[in-house]
Amino acid sequence: MNLDFKKIEKIAKERHNLHEGQSSHRPLLSKKTGLTTSPWYYEFVGLVGEFAFAEDFGVEVDQSLKVDGDGGKDFLQFPKVGKIDVKAAQIPNNLLVEEGHVRADVFVLYGFDINKETAWSVGWTYKEEVLAKAPQAWPQKVINHIVPKFELNHINKLKQMLGIECEYDIFQELGL
């Protein structure tokens, strides 16, 4: 799906300015150079996932600025499954949830290509599956629960549980 990355960048910069100096605010560092790509990129990555999920599930992103953030709960509209936290990554090989921040009931992972301004669903899992993964210091020094993408459920399963229409997927039917 195509997303409006300019709009997302604008919101990311606003959130960055609001959260700068807070303990949960960590501009992403390059392993190669030790420099940040852009100080607001951390916010941008999260917002890409939120906007992609909103597009897939027909809901709106909460674009309001909250001093304390969203508390790890991006979407609250789905009482059938509870609170949903969306994660995103350019190389979405793993769902990463920071230790002590497993607050949602469902976690969803999206991948994105910044050059093509596109995003795609990778999969989702329940809180219990995240907590079952022993926390590790990865990447860098952040302690995360790590769920490999091949252990995630297909996004259509979540859509079906929520009564949201989804396209037929032969790979899902075959369990691939």
PyMOL commands that set and color helices and strands:
alter all, ss='L'
color gray80, all
select helices_A, chain A and resi 5-19+41-57+127-131+149-151+155-161+170-173
alter helices_A, ss='H'
color red, helices_A
select strands_A, chain A and resi 84-89+94-98+106-113+118-126+136-137+143-148
alter strands_A, ss='S'
color yellow, strands_A
deselect
rebuild
show_as cartoon
